[in-house]
Amino acid sequence: MTENNGNSNDHTTTKKFLYTVTKNILNSDKSIRWVAITDQDGNIINEQNSDGLKLLLTKEENQESAINTIIRQKTSTKFEPKIGKLSYAIGRYEKLSRSIIPINNEKNYYLILTMEVEENNFDKIIMKKIIPLIQQEKEKF
């Protein structure tokens, strides 16, 4: 992500960038409910949800869930030399599906998103719509 040198213009530019990225991902498919970008510790930097959506978790619960998701993902990285780098991971729950997608390996930013549980084409959506959007913005993180 662009460095903030204490300049409010840098901060505004970063906020606009994050807003645009999360909005573009949210709008990439109607089944996407919620999108968040987190840092390497799971702190949510920016989040967006579908218009009119009643969230299942509170803001605090989403933050706690994001931290736990990042911790779980980090524990599996020790196997990457043998199984390869993670493209995405998905968990399917009764009320939604949640996915984590690494944005970049150097600075450890992650995208966490939820989709409607009825959506069965999550692999196609993630691989053909979301990951290409991340790839085109990856260098700006």
C-alpha positions, -999 to 999 in steps of 0.1 A, spaced: 0 0 0 13 35 -7 33 48 22 18 75 43 44 102 51 21 120 74 6 139 45 -32 139 46 -33 137 8 -15 104 10 -40 92 36 -69 103 14 -54 87 -17 -49 54 3 -85 55 15 -99 61 -20 -77 33 -34 -90 8 -8 -126 20 -12 -123 15 -50 -107 -20 -47 -132 -33 -22 -161 -18 -42 -149 -33 -75 -146 -67 -58 -180 -64 -42 -196 -54 -75 -178 -82 -94 -205 -108 -85 -240 -105 -71 -234 -134 -47 -206 -115 -28 -220 -102 6 -190 -86 23 -154 -77 14 -126 -67 37 -89 -60 33 -67 -68 63 -31 -64 72 -9 -93 83 -23 -93 118 -59 -95 106 -68 -58 113 -95 -47 89 -82 -18 69 -113 -14 47 -146 -32 44 -177 -30 23 -210 -49 22 -238 -53 -3 -264 -26 -2 -293 -34 21 -275 -65 35 -281 -73 72 -247 -85 84 -246 -117 104 -218 -105 126 -212 -71 143 -183 -49 134 -164 -62 164 -172 -98 156 -161 -93 119 -128 -80 133 -123 -109 156 -132 -134 128 -107 -117 105 -79 -120 130 -87 -157 136 -89 -163 98 -54 -148 93 -39 -168 123 -53 -200 108 -39 -191 74 -5 -183 87 -2 -217 105 -6 -235 72 22 -215 54 49 -239 69 37 -265 43 40 -242 13 74 -255 3 57 -289 -2 22 -280 -14 27 -246 -30 14 -211 -22 -22 -206 -13 -44 -192 -41 -74 -190 -17 -91 -209 11 -128 -212 16 -150 -222 45 -186 -231 39 -210 -225 68 -248 -229 71 -254 -192 64 -225 -181 41 -192 -191 25 -161 -172 36 -129 -170 16 -94 -157 23 -72 -146 -6 -36 -134 -2 -31 -101 -19 7 -101 -18 34 -121 -1 58 -93 5 37 -71 28 11 -97 38 -22 -81 29 -53 -103 26 -87 -101 11 -115 -118 31 -150 -120 16 -182 -138 22 -207 -151 -4 -242 -163 -3 -243 -199 8 -264 -209 -22 -236 -199 -46 -219 -230 -59 -196 -214 -85 -173 -199 -59 -141 -213 -75 -150 -197 -109 -160 -164 -93 -127 -162 -72 -104 -174 -100 -120 -156 -130 -133 -124 -113 -117 -116 -80 -81 -128 -84 -77 -109 -117 -89 -77 -99 -64 -83 -71 -36 -89 -96 -41 -56 -115 -39 -37 -82 -13 -59 -64 17 -36 -69 -1 -7 -52 -3 -25 -19 
